[in-house]
Amino acid sequence: MIVADPKPLQEIMGMVSAFSKILIVGCKGCVTVCNVGGAKEVEVLRAALMLAGEKEGRPLTIDTVMLERQCDKEYVELLKDKLDGHDGVLSMACGVGPQFLSEAYPEQRFFPAVNTTFYGGAVSHGIWEERCAGCGTCIIHHFEGLCPIARCAKSILHGPCGGSSEGVCEVSKETVCIWDAIVKKKMAEGRLDDLLTIHDPRDWRTSRDGGPRRSIRETLAD
Amino acid sequence: MIQVPCTGRVDIIHLLNALEDGADGVYVAGCLEGECHFSTGNIKARKKVAYVKKVLEEIGMEPERVAMYNLSSAQGQRFAEIANEMVDQIKAIGPSPVKGARARQTSDAIN
């Protein structure tokens, strides 16, 4: 899923400081699963902004709405009747959400209420970790299902580097050296010789180096 | 006073709603840490109270307006002490700037 973190409240307050009627739009997709932009978080943000407004002697009107997803036009269209009269709209979806909303309603001002961070999953309750860099050419089958692009700080294809110590990356004690894990798994599976394979330099054009990307399903596209 | 089966049921929004409704302070009285019948309900409540304190700090309100206390159900006297302690603390801070009835918001959900 796409993982996001809450934006600091001060930053959000700064975005909407000139507004008195605000709409907060939550998303039932990834941000609900990673507890940052679902119905609960929408209510918490609403309450916090309401309190902040009252504190400053500037009572606000804050409405909330949940969309099934903010990354599909058919759901975004459902917002049409909800926008009227709102000075600003806070989207609690990933970075895709406020952009889809802006494109659908160009006359309205949208603001992101979360910081979108990575593609990952929950490793334990309340902790998410990055697993995929969305590089556009998946090669994890060469590395026992572990991704050196997303999970190695240097994204190297022939590791580990000298910064690996006792299975931990020099970048942070919290960061597993994925190359250490790859080597250990190869050894355990009796496939260590696989690592003698020299991989060609990556073609990063399928990643961000090729600019904004597009996916087309010929069978579906008009 | 709102009773819940376990303080683990208390959520961030419950505390914020109380403040929104004009409460000068709100505190959670949970079981002693390590003695939760549901294992970690009171620990979860403590984290939620800490979160609300952080929210209050960020918006410029006194974080002391929310608090977490731990005591056993056999400590009736302590329960009264806590209530008085909290009242004294809130009196020292003064009334909440959030006054008047909270204008009910028109929350809605599509689908």
Interface residues (C-beta under 8 A of the other chain):
Chain A: P8 L9 Q10 M13 A39 K40 E43 V44 R46 A47 A48 M50 L51 A52 E54 K55 E56 G57 P59 T61 I62 D63 T64 V65 M66 L67 E68 Y75 L78 L79 K82
Chain B: D11 I12 I13 L16 N17 L19 E20 V55 L56 E58 I59 G60 M61 P97 V98 K99 R102 A103 Q105 T106 S107 D108 A109 I110 N111
